[in-house]
């Protein structure tokens, strides 16, 4: 399975995020190529958009996109 492995600089723990792609309309795009993960932050200038983490191979980007698109959500237990 394709994805990205992150390692904490604080404690050495690892987190693997699969390259799950995204959903637009009725289709899934970039699965097995890229990961698109929503953050918890809506854009201040437009609440119809939100921040997401995108990775393709080792390349990471923090970008914004319309919230109607289906990025992956990683559940976090507090």
C-alpha atoms as an extended CHARMM CRD file, in Angstrom:
* protein
*
        78  EXT
         1         1  UNK       CA              0.0000000000        0.0000000000        0.0000000000  PROA      1               0.0000000000
         2         2  UNK       CA              1.2880000000        3.4540000000       -0.9340000000  PROA      2               0.0000000000
         3         3  UNK       CA              1.4300000000        6.2330000000        1.6030000000  PROA      3               0.0000000000
         4         4  UNK       CA              3.6500000000        8.3620000000        3.7810000000  PROA      4               0.0000000000
         5         5  UNK       CA              5.3680000000        7.4050000000        7.0300000000  PROA      5               0.0000000000
         6         6  UNK       CA              5.8580000000       10.2300000000        9.5270000000  PROA      6               0.0000000000
         7         7  UNK       CA              8.2440000000        9.9740000000       12.4850000000  PROA      7               0.0000000000
         8         8  UNK       CA              8.0180000000       12.1970000000       15.5680000000  PROA      8               0.0000000000
         9         9  UNK       CA             11.1900000000       14.1120000000       16.4160000000  PROA      9               0.0000000000
        10        10  UNK       CA             10.0700000000       14.2040000000       20.0730000000  PROA      10              0.0000000000
        11        11  UNK       CA              9.5220000000       10.5170000000       20.8510000000  PROA      11              0.0000000000
        12        12  UNK       CA             10.2960000000        8.5500000000       17.6700000000  PROA      12              0.0000000000
        13        13  UNK       CA              6.7170000000        7.2860000000       17.2920000000  PROA      13              0.0000000000
        14        14  UNK       CA              5.5820000000        6.7000000000       13.7260000000  PROA      14              0.0000000000
        15        15  UNK       CA              2.3350000000        7.3060000000       11.8750000000  PROA      15              0.0000000000
        16        16  UNK       CA              1.5050000000        5.8540000000        8.4690000000  PROA      16              0.0000000000
        17        17  UNK       CA             -1.0580000000        7.6920000000        6.3290000000  PROA      17              0.0000000000
        18        18  UNK       CA             -2.2500000000        5.7630000000        3.2670000000  PROA      18              0.0000000000
        19        19  UNK       CA             -2.3890000000        7.4100000000       -0.1480000000  PROA      19              0.0000000000
        20        20  UNK       CA             -6.1870000000        7.3110000000       -0.2340000000  PROA      20              0.0000000000
        21        21  UNK       CA             -6.7400000000       10.0330000000       -2.8540000000  PROA      21              0.0000000000
        22        22  UNK       CA             -9.8740000000       12.1770000000       -2.7160000000  PROA      22              0.0000000000
        23        23  UNK       CA            -13.5000000000       12.0720000000       -3.8420000000  PROA      23              0.0000000000
        24        24  UNK       CA            -15.0240000000       14.5340000000       -6.2620000000  PROA      24              0.0000000000
        25        25  UNK       CA            -18.5610000000       13.9060000000       -7.4630000000  PROA      25              0.0000000000
        26        26  UNK       CA            -18.9230000000       10.1520000000       -7.8960000000  PROA      26              0.0000000000
        27        27  UNK       CA            -15.2370000000        9.4350000000       -8.5470000000  PROA      27              0.0000000000
        28        28  UNK       CA            -12.1370000000        8.6430000000       -6.5200000000  PROA      28              0.0000000000
        29        29  UNK       CA             -8.9780000000       10.3050000000       -7.7800000000  PROA      29              0.0000000000
        30        30  UNK       CA             -5.2340000000        9.8520000000       -7.0920000000  PROA      30              0.0000000000
        31        31  UNK       CA             -5.7680000000        6.8180000000       -4.8400000000  PROA      31              0.0000000000
        32        32  UNK       CA             -2.5300000000        4.8550000000       -4.4470000000  PROA      32              0.0000000000
        33        33  UNK       CA             -0.6790000000        7.9970000000       -5.6370000000  PROA      33              0.0000000000
        34        34  UNK       CA             -1.3830000000       10.7950000000       -3.1760000000  PROA      34              0.0000000000
        35        35  UNK       CA             -2.8400000000       11.4730000000        0.2460000000  PROA      35              0.0000000000
        36        36  UNK       CA             -5.2850000000       14.2840000000        0.9970000000  PROA      36              0.0000000000
        37        37  UNK       CA             -6.0920000000       14.7580000000        4.6960000000  PROA      37              0.0000000000
        38        38  UNK       CA             -8.2980000000       17.4870000000        6.1340000000  PROA      38              0.0000000000
        39        39  UNK       CA             -6.9510000000       19.5050000000        9.0330000000  PROA      39              0.0000000000
        40        40  UNK       CA             -9.2190000000       20.8470000000       11.7690000000  PROA      40              0.0000000000
        41        41  UNK       CA             -8.9660000000       24.3990000000       10.4030000000  PROA      41              0.0000000000
        42        42  UNK       CA            -11.4700000000       26.1950000000        8.1940000000  PROA      42              0.0000000000
        43        43  UNK       CA            -10.0140000000       29.1090000000        6.1880000000  PROA      43              0.0000000000
        44        44  UNK       CA            -10.5180000000       32.4680000000        7.8180000000  PROA      44              0.0000000000
        45        45  UNK       CA            -11.2480000000       34.2550000000        4.5370000000  PROA      45              0.0000000000
        46        46  UNK       CA            -13.7960000000       31.7110000000        3.2100000000  PROA      46              0.0000000000
        47        47  UNK       CA            -15.6300000000       29.2210000000        5.4410000000  PROA      47              0.0000000000
        48        48  UNK       CA            -16.4750000000       27.1040000000        2.3630000000  PROA      48              0.0000000000
        49        49  UNK       CA            -12.8020000000       26.1050000000        2.2260000000  PROA      49              0.0000000000
        50        50  UNK       CA            -10.5170000000       24.3500000000        4.6720000000  PROA      50              0.0000000000
        51        51  UNK       CA             -6.8520000000       23.4470000000        5.0320000000  PROA      51              0.0000000000
        52        52  UNK       CA             -5.6160000000       20.0020000000        4.0510000000  PROA      52              0.0000000000
        53        53  UNK       CA             -2.3050000000       18.1540000000        3.9940000000  PROA      53              0.0000000000
        54        54  UNK       CA             -1.3650000000       16.7610000000        0.5950000000  PROA      54              0.0000000000
        55        55  UNK       CA              1.4820000000       14.3570000000       -0.0520000000  PROA      55              0.0000000000
        56        56  UNK       CA              2.7840000000       12.7790000000       -3.2260000000  PROA      56              0.0000000000
        57        57  UNK       CA              5.7510000000       10.5700000000       -2.4650000000  PROA      57              0.0000000000
        58        58  UNK       CA              8.0710000000       12.5500000000       -0.1490000000  PROA      58              0.0000000000
        59        59  UNK       CA              6.6110000000       15.9470000000       -1.1410000000  PROA      59              0.0000000000
        60        60  UNK       CA              4.3030000000       17.6040000000        1.4240000000  PROA      60              0.0000000000
        61        61  UNK       CA              2.0480000000       20.6210000000        0.9590000000  PROA      61              0.0000000000
        62        62  UNK       CA             -0.4350000000       22.4250000000        3.1800000000  PROA      62              0.0000000000
        63        63  UNK       CA             -3.1700000000       23.8200000000        0.9480000000  PROA      63              0.0000000000
        64        64  UNK       CA             -6.8070000000       24.9110000000        0.9100000000  PROA      64              0.0000000000
        65        65  UNK       CA             -9.7210000000       23.4400000000       -0.9970000000  PROA      65              0.0000000000
        66        66  UNK       CA            -13.4950000000       23.5640000000       -1.0530000000  PROA      66              0.0000000000
        67        67  UNK       CA            -14.9800000000       21.5220000000        1.7730000000  PROA      67              0.0000000000
        68        68  UNK       CA            -17.3750000000       19.7870000000       -0.6230000000  PROA      68              0.0000000000
        69        69  UNK       CA            -14.4720000000       17.6490000000       -1.8980000000  PROA      69              0.0000000000
        70        70  UNK       CA            -13.8740000000       14.4110000000       -0.0660000000  PROA      70              0.0000000000
        71        71  UNK       CA            -10.5040000000       14.3490000000        1.6210000000  PROA      71              0.0000000000
        72        72  UNK       CA             -9.6560000000       11.7020000000        4.1880000000  PROA      72              0.0000000000
        73        73  UNK       CA            -10.2470000000       12.3900000000        7.8730000000  PROA      73              0.0000000000
        74        74  UNK       CA             -7.9300000000       10.8220000000       10.4400000000  PROA      74              0.0000000000
        75        75  UNK       CA             -9.7610000000       10.2410000000       13.7090000000  PROA      75              0.0000000000
        76        76  UNK       CA             -7.8570000000       11.2860000000       16.8250000000  PROA      76              0.0000000000
        77        77  UNK       CA             -8.6540000000       10.1370000000       20.3470000000  PROA      77              0.0000000000
        78        78  UNK       CA             -7.9610000000       12.7860000000       22.9740000000  PROA      78              0.0000000000
